[in-house]
Amino acid sequence: MRSGLFIIPGIAIPIMLWMTRGESAGLYRILDDISKQQLPKSEMAEMAENIKGIKTESEKTGKVLGSIAGTLEGMNKTLKSIDGKLDGNPGPSGPKRPDQ
């Protein structure tokens, strides 16, 4: 009976190693396929530079849009001021504006 305890691990371990070998080969193939899909380092560096450029352009665009928003806000205030002054001016008689 004691000899059976030594024989079973001696058989089971090589079988487990043999089965694991096949799984390892499959994993190596998967990793190899993934590595083939990756870009070369030179292209990755170029892509990183492009991303930095896009970020810089995005920041500049944000500043320009902020400036445009400020200008439009100023124009809105000016138009409201002019509109208020025109309402106080009787001007020539004629049809009333639709908003009155």
Secondary structure, DSSP 8 states (H G I E B T S, - for coil): -HHHHHHHHHHHHHHHHHHHHHHHHHHHHHHHHHHHHS--HHHHHHHHHHHHHHHHHHHHHHHHHHHHHHHHHHHHHHHHHHHHHHHH---S-----TT-
